[in-house]
Amino acid sequence: MSGIFRALSAVRSAPVVRSVTMSQRANLANRAAKDPLGPAETAIGLTMFSLAILGPAGWILANLDSYKKKDD
């Protein structure tokens, strides 16, 4: 009986194993961008990333005293 289950599991897992071996190709560009970014767009992008990363940490540090209080 266990031989039947092993055979069924081998048949079912075979397509899965074969599909994993397929290679995926990345879409890489070998030319420069059509519209290069200017200094203003670069500054805005860096500012937004900085705010997205440092903003929550700054909020927590600015309100640290209210987080320390225990209101039971």
Buried (B, 14 or more C-beta within 10 A) or exposed (E): EEEEEEEEEEEEEEEEEEEEEEEEEEEEEEEEEEEEEEEEEEEEEEEEEEEEEEEEEEEEEEEEEEEEEEEE
